[in-house]
Structures are given as structure tokens and as C-alpha cells.
Amino acid sequence: MEERPASWRARIGTIIPVSNTTNETEFNRMKPDGVTVHFTRVPLHSDPAEDDFHDMLSNAAEASEGLAAAGADIIAYGCTSSSMVCPADRLIDTMEGASGKPAISTAAAILDALSALGVTRLSMATPYSDATNEKERSFLEQHGFKVVAMKGLGLGGTLEKIQMMSRVPPNEIYEHAKSIDHADAEAVLICCTDFGSASIVQKLEDDLGKPVITSNTASFWSALRRAGVKDQLAGYGRLFEI
């Protein structure tokens, strides 16, 4: 019997912060046959704008070059807050320039996913502090989306609190996200690539009757589509029907 290599359809390279443990888990759960995912880590940047994003972009370039050497067909920058702060053209241009491969970011993927679903008004659930939430609200509203409700869990600021994001159980994330649903919201967005929420998307959609996307479902959907993989993945929401 003829056998194909594991990545006969696509290799997705992903850059994640050193603290992130959820992105790998969720991408590997969602990947269809013939797609493999490969990861590299970069340092945390509490205020990447402080040096005009020099260190963040330098790390992203080096990581992108390494993933290209691993044969990645597309490279994703898997961090919501950083990719919402750094201008998308600078981040993606840096990654593509260093790797010679197409690149996406979580921030850009979220915008594309909301647009693909026809959403303009949303509720946002995160593990973050109010200050980080406000930055993300500002990013979304600068791009034409209205955040009608949002709530975080107050995590972040120290490595210990950042590490707690990945330890929030999915049932608690479900209740957290459900609690911020609003009658005016056309969808619910669950932010943070280290917030283990992909497994609750379908149940939350079914219960609320509206689309639910997460940082990781949006990122993985965008990476697959950019790689030419059009599979409709069951169990992760209506985004994967597009």
C-alpha cells in the first residue's frame, strides 16, 4: 500500500510565546489528515512598543526563518495581544521577508474570521486584565467592529499569572464566555491563544445560537485556508464551514 508523508497537504509553522502551552494542543487536535503543525517559541514582551517593536520583530524574523528551514508552507504568529498591538503590515512583512513564506497573525485572522461570518458587533471574553482588554477593544473598533460587551479574568502581568491562563478549565471558560453574551452581539469572540477554549466552541454556539470564534480557531482556519486546505472541521463552529 502506498503511503504518503504526514504533511502531504501542508505544514503549518507557528510562532508562540515561551509561556504558551495551549496553541500546540489545540492545533494538533484540529488538524485534518495530511496537515502537520510545527512550533517555535519567542520571548514574552510586556510592552513591545517600548522599543518600537524592535525586539519583537527581530524574534519573529528569526523564528520565521527557522520554521521555513523546517519546510513550513505558511507561518502563523500565534499571540493575540502582541499581534493586536504591533502594526499588522510590519509584523507580517517581517515574517514573510525572513522566511520567504506567506504569513498570518492571530490578530489578522480574527479580523478575517469576523468578516467571513458577516459579524460587525461582538462580545469578547478573555483571561486578561481590564487594561489589555481595552487595548484589544481599541484594535477591533479601529478595524470597524463594535465590542458591545467584554470581560476578563484579571490574569497577566507576571509570569505566574500568565501561566494560569492555560490552566483555566474549559467548563469555566464556557461559563465565562456565556456570561458576557449580549443581545446586540452577533458573535462571541474568546481571545488568547493560551486559553483552552476550542473544545467548547460548538456547545457554546449551539446554546447561544450565534457564531463563536477563538484566537486559535480563527488562526488555524486562516492558516488552513491560506495553505489551500478547505476542509470543514466538525466540532469547532460554523467558521470552518466557510
C-alpha positions in Angstrom: 0.0 0.0 0.0 1.3 3.4 -1.0 2.0 5.7 2.0 2.2 9.4 2.0 4.3 11.6 4.2 2.5 13.1 7.2 2.5 16.6 5.8 1.4 15.7 2.2 -1.1 18.6 2.2 0.5 21.3 4.3 3.0 22.1 7.0 1.9 25.0 9.3 4.6 26.7 11.2 3.6 28.6 14.3 5.4 31.2 16.5 4.2 31.3 20.1 5.3 32.9 23.3 7.5 30.9 25.6 4.7 30.6 28.2 2.1 29.2 25.7 1.2 25.5 26.0 -2.4 25.6 24.6 -1.8 26.5 21.0 0.1 23.3 20.3 -2.6 21.2 21.9 -5.5 22.8 20.0 -3.8 22.9 16.6 -2.9 19.3 16.9 -6.5 18.4 17.8 -8.0 20.3 14.9 -5.5 19.3 12.2 -7.0 17.3 9.3 -5.3 14.4 7.7 -2.2 15.4 5.7 -1.6 18.6 7.7 1.2 18.9 10.3 1.9 21.7 12.7 5.3 22.8 13.9 6.1 25.3 16.6 8.8 27.6 17.9 8.9 29.9 20.9 9.8 33.5 21.3 10.4 35.6 24.4 7.5 37.4 26.1 7.3 41.2 25.5 5.3 43.0 28.2 5.5 46.3 26.2 6.6 45.5 22.7 6.0 49.1 21.6 8.6 50.4 24.1 11.4 49.9 21.5 9.2 50.5 18.5 8.7 46.7 18.3 12.4 46.1 17.5 12.9 43.1 19.8 9.5 41.5 18.9 10.1 41.8 15.2 13.7 40.6 15.5 12.5 37.5 17.4 9.7 37.0 14.8 12.1 37.2 11.9 14.5 34.6 13.4 11.6 32.3 14.3 10.2 32.6 10.8 13.5 31.7 9.2 13.7 28.6 11.4 10.2 27.4 10.5 11.0 28.0 6.8 14.0 25.7 7.3 11.6 23.1 8.7 9.7 23.3 5.5 6.6 25.2 6.7 4.3 26.2 3.9 2.7 29.0 5.9 3.8 30.7 9.1 1.4 32.0 11.8 2.2 34.4 14.6 0.2 32.8 17.4 -0.3 35.5 20.1 -3.4 37.7 20.3 -2.3 40.6 22.4 1.1 41.2 20.8 -0.2 40.9 17.2 -3.0 43.3 18.0 -0.5 45.9 19.3 2.1 45.6 16.5 1.1 47.0 13.2 0.0 44.1 11.1 1.9 45.1 8.0 5.2 45.4 9.9 4.7 42.0 11.6 3.6 40.1 8.6 6.1 41.8 6.2 8.9 40.9 8.7 7.9 37.3 8.8 7.5 36.9 5.1 10.7 38.7 4.4 12.7 36.4 6.7 11.0 33.2 5.6 10.0 33.7 2.0 6.7 32.1 3.0 3.2 33.5 3.4 2.4 34.6 6.9 -0.6 35.4 9.1 -1.1 36.7 12.6 -3.8 35.9 15.2 -5.0 39.5 15.1 -5.4 39.5 11.3 -7.0 36.0 11.4 -9.6 37.3 13.9 -10.5 40.2 11.6 -10.8 37.9 8.6 -12.9 35.4 10.6 -15.3 38.0 11.8 -15.6 39.4 8.3 -16.2 36.0 6.8 -19.0 35.4 9.2 -20.6 38.8 8.4 -20.2 40.0 12.0 -19.9 43.6 13.0 -20.9 43.5 16.7 -19.5 41.1 19.2 -19.0 40.2 22.8 -15.4 39.4 23.9 -14.3 37.0 26.7 -10.7 36.9 27.7 -8.4 35.8 30.5 -6.8 39.3 30.5 -6.7 42.4 32.7 -9.0 45.3 32.0 -6.0 47.2 30.6 -5.3 44.5 28.0 -9.0 44.2 27.2 -9.2 47.9 26.4 -6.2 47.6 24.0 -7.9 44.8 22.2 -11.3 46.6 22.1 -9.5 49.6 20.6 -7.8 47.3 17.9 -11.1 45.7 16.9 -13.0 49.0 16.8 -10.3 50.7 14.8 -11.0 48.0 12.2 -14.7 48.6 12.1 -16.0 46.1 14.7 -18.1 47.1 17.7 -17.4 45.4 21.0 -20.7 45.6 22.9 -19.6 43.7 26.0 -16.3 42.3 27.3 -14.9 40.7 30.4 -11.6 39.3 31.5 -10.3 37.2 34.4 -7.7 39.6 35.5 -4.7 37.4 34.5 -1.4 38.7 33.2 1.3 41.0 34.3 3.6 38.4 35.9 4.8 35.0 34.5 2.9 33.2 37.2 -0.4 34.8 36.2 0.3 34.4 32.5 0.9 30.7 33.1 -2.5 30.5 34.8 -4.3 31.3 31.6 -3.7 27.8 30.2 -4.9 26.2 33.5 -8.4 27.6 33.4 -10.7 24.5 32.8 -12.8 24.6 29.6 -16.1 24.4 31.6 -15.1 27.6 33.4 -14.2 29.3 30.1 -17.6 28.2 28.8 -19.4 29.9 31.7 -17.2 33.0 31.4 -17.9 33.4 27.7 -21.6 32.7 28.1 -21.9 35.3 30.8 -20.8 38.1 28.5 -23.2 37.3 25.7 -25.2 40.3 24.8 -28.5 40.7 22.8 -26.8 43.1 20.4 -23.8 40.8 19.8 -23.8 38.9 16.6 -21.0 36.6 17.7 -18.8 35.8 20.7 -15.0 36.1 20.5 -12.8 34.3 23.0 -9.4 35.9 22.9 -5.9 34.4 23.8 -4.1 31.6 22.1 -3.2 30.1 25.6 -6.8 30.0 26.7 -8.1 26.4 26.1 -11.4 27.2 24.6 -11.6 25.4 21.2 -13.4 22.4 22.7 -16.3 24.5 23.9 -17.0 26.4 20.7 -19.6 24.0 19.3 -21.6 23.7 22.6 -21.5 27.5 23.1 -22.7 28.1 19.5 -25.5 25.6 20.0 -26.6 27.2 23.3 -26.3 30.8 22.1 -27.5 30.4 18.5 -24.7 32.6 17.2 -21.1 32.1 15.9 -18.3 31.7 18.4 -14.7 32.0 17.4 -11.5 31.8 19.5 -8.0 33.1 18.8 -6.9 29.5 17.9 -9.9 28.6 15.8 -9.5 31.8 13.8 -5.8 31.3 13.4 -6.0 27.7 12.4 -8.9 28.4 10.0 -6.9 31.2 8.4 -3.7 29.1 8.2 -5.5 26.2 6.6 -7.3 28.4 4.0 -4.1 30.2 3.1 -2.5 26.8 2.6 -5.2 25.8 0.3 -6.9 23.3 2.7 -10.6 23.7 2.5 -11.8 21.0 4.9 -14.9 21.7 7.0 -13.8 20.6 10.5 -16.7 19.3 12.7 -17.0 20.4 16.3 -15.2 23.8 16.1 -18.0 26.1 15.0 -19.5 27.4 11.8 -16.3 29.3 10.9 -15.0 26.0 9.5 -17.9 25.8 7.1 -16.5 28.7 5.2 
